Amino acid sequence: MQEQTARFEVGQLVAHRRFGYRGVIFDVDPQFALSDEWYDQMARSQPPKDAPWYHVLVDGKTHTTYVAERNLAADTSRAPVNHPLVHNYLGAFADGRYAPAQLAN
């Protein structure tokens, strides 16, 4: 499989095209990285495995999602995400996005 360049970055606000929720990206996989069983059960629209996939903290919820790039759009609300883990993965919120978390030395 040929890897593609990710369109979104860690800290960027996104919206799910099919399900309408918004969130923030906290990790990026250059291609699908979960099991075939997960893909068969959860990825019913069968998005490409060789394109980027994103780990997303869902606004107003306590869970995360794993989403194919084709199912995401940039969220232009510029509003912070309400998620209990946001500061575990990301830094400060400013100008409509989160800074990546600082790595511990």
Sequence and secondary structure as in RCSB ss.txt:
>XXXX:A:sequence
MQEQTARFEVGQLVAHRRFGYRGVIFDVDPQFALSDEWYDQMARSQPPKDAPWYHVLVDGKTHTTYVAERNLAAD
TSRAPVNHPLVHNYLGAFADGRYAPAQLAN
>XXXX:A:secstr
      SS TT EEEETTT  EEEEEEEESS  S HHHHHHH TT   TTS EEEEEETTSS EEEEEGGGEEE 
 S      TTHHHHEEEEETTEEEE     
